[in-house]
Amino acid sequence: MNRRHLKQIDIVRAAQNAGVKLGKSHVSQYVSGKTVPRSETLNFLAEVLDVDPAWLLGSDGRTDHGHAGAEPSARAEAGDDASGIGSAGFGVTGFGSTALEESTVRVVSGQRSSSGRREPASAPSMSSTVSSPSVPSTSLTLSAREQTAVPVEMARAAAEPASATNMQASSVVMSATSAMKSEGAPMRRFHKSTKLDNVLYDVRGPVVDEAARMEEAGMHVLKLNIGNPAPFGFRTPDEVVYDMSRQLTDTEGYSASKGLFSARKAIMQYAQLKNIPNVGIEDVYTGNGVSELINLCMSALLDNGDEVLIPSPDYPLWTACVNLAGGTAVHYVCDEQSEWYPDIDDMRAKITDRTVAIVLINPNNPTGALYPPEVLQQIVDLAREHHLMIFSDEIYDRLVMDGLKHVSIASLAPDLFCVTFSGLSKSHMIAGYRIGWMVLSGNKSIAKDYIEGINMLTNMRICSNVPAQSIVQTALGGHQSVNDYIVPGGRIYEQRDYIYNALNAIDGVTAVKPKAAFYIFPKLDVEKFNITDDEQFALDLLHDKRILITRGGGFNWHEPDHFRIVYLPRIEVLKDAVGKLADFLSTYRQ
Ligand SMILES: Cc1ncc(COP(=O)(O)O)c(C=O)c1O
């Protein structure tokens, strides 16, 4: 990339122009060697970079373009696999070489020459080393690409000269190398499935890895990146904890695979209160969080190439699970100018004869939007017109502010097949207990075969966490302590108002007021700050102010102009964070 004077963003733009699906996170993953591109993407990248595709993959031989590939002898010593594809991946050849040329870090399995050629790792002196002995100063000198190109453990081990960790790392390298040599045959390497090629989960991605590394080096990082209420002082209601402890000895065995009767009955009654039609107890499934059920539903539904409409921005698990199941996530835009409501025209324009379903996240993560009945009705009409099913993720349905009321889309669609997801992670502050559910409703007769698939996968995972199921009835009935948080004077309400006003007071930042959940998705004036890479922005903020946010791209938002803040911390902490952000942005230019 250096030789061609290209940055990651140039490649992403070229891909857009060429109609090739390629995000910055993809490029980062290829650079870091975490994934290997599909052949179409590989060929495109090779063309843009003017190199041989085989060279990008670390294959043998010299290329037509005259760039040196790895020498066969070097490859054998380094223990590459016979195909030459992917064992070291991009991270230690083509792209990765650029990152490493700029960096002071070297890689355990082999050092590269400036041509991108791979040379053998043969002696301890070639094991990972970082020129600076101190982790903090190293972290501050590495660019985004360098950060992602260097496995965290290696950098950490390397940053501790002559430490036990480093000695161990060296001896592992030595023994691995000698094992390869003594066998005289290439060592087999194990790769992750290519099904993961299009799977990204930046909420816990490379910037988070860097934050973890900084914390391990003794730095305090303020984490505004994960919607996990407990660490911010939101305690599980006492009654829930008490009831679970009372039932622990009764919940030692597996339950029925859909869940305990008492839990499912309570969920069914909750569905009735939300006017979700045609729900019997057999239509309720508990899961280890909504997360497990999203994955299960996509795996049971999708054949290769089936398309699912997913919001942009989204909660990225949806996109990841669609892609993992072999489907294609097609993103419809949510419009910031209209309170982040789904753009119905865009949704309509993206329906093809492969589209099977529409996904809705309402209330929305990351925007905090709540969709009114008129918007929901338009989506129902579209689904009806095109014979689509609806998946509605409503895990924040009890965290709605300003006197507004959450409406389940399934309540407007008795003639369609709908799956509605919810759980206790957010409303009852027990994300760690892992309990969520889904409810099938409406016209189930058109989905008989699909439901059979869901049942197969539900049986295969045996059942969800039984102690957590045992408190669903307690949690859903009686006093709802969450209600105290979402009214004036309540923590979530007041924190929402504070963060909304404080962010909008920063020159170059604007944000729509969230109506629900505990996220805000502010916009940056990219021209003012010259921002072209939102991952770089997140890393720069992390390094400079030790604040961890999630970049917009992590939510399948395709411009570098947004980021997400979780406003669960108390106002004093948010004040400190916003002050630092304002200070950072007062001089930041990318
Ligand atoms: C929209 C959305 N759906 C699902 C989940 C996962 O929930 P669970 O803890 O039930 O797996 C989250 C977690 O942040 C979320 O934001």
The ligand as an SDF file (V2000), in Angstrom:
LIG
                    3D

 16 16  0  0  0  0  0  0  0  0999 V2000
  -30.2050   -4.8890   20.0920 C   0  0  0  0  0  0  0  0  0  0  0  0
  -29.5980   -5.9780   20.9030 C   0  0  0  0  0  0  0  0  0  0  0  0
  -30.0320   -7.2310   20.7450 N   0  0  0  0  0  0  0  0  0  0  0  0
  -29.5190   -8.2420   21.4540 C   0  0  0  0  0  0  0  0  0  0  0  0
  -28.5060   -8.0340   22.3680 C   0  0  0  0  0  0  0  0  0  0  0  0
  -27.9420   -9.2070   23.1180 C   0  0  0  0  0  0  0  0  0  0  0  0
  -28.7150   -9.4360   24.2460 O   0  0  0  0  0  0  0  0  0  0  0  0
  -28.5070  -10.6900   25.1940 P   0  0  0  0  0  0  0  0  0  0  0  0
  -27.7520  -10.2310   26.3910 O   0  0  0  0  0  0  0  0  0  0  0  0
  -29.9160  -11.0830   25.5680 O   0  0  0  0  0  0  0  0  0  0  0  0
  -27.8160  -11.7420   24.4390 O   0  0  0  0  0  0  0  0  0  0  0  0
  -28.0160   -6.7490   22.5650 C   0  0  0  0  0  0  0  0  0  0  0  0
  -26.9010   -6.5000   23.4980 C   0  0  0  0  0  0  0  0  0  0  0  0
  -26.3480   -5.4400   23.6030 O   0  0  0  0  0  0  0  0  0  0  0  0
  -28.5780   -5.7030   21.8180 C   0  0  0  0  0  0  0  0  0  0  0  0
  -28.1490   -4.4400   21.9490 O   0  0  0  0  0  0  0  0  0  0  0  0
  1  2  1  0
  2  3  1  0
  2 15  2  0
  3  4  2  0
  4  5  1  0
  5  6  1  0
  5 12  2  0
  6  7  1  0
  7  8  1  0
  8  9  2  0
  8 10  1  0
  8 11  1  0
 12 13  1  0
 12 15  1  0
 13 14  2  0
 15 16  1  0
M  END
$$$$
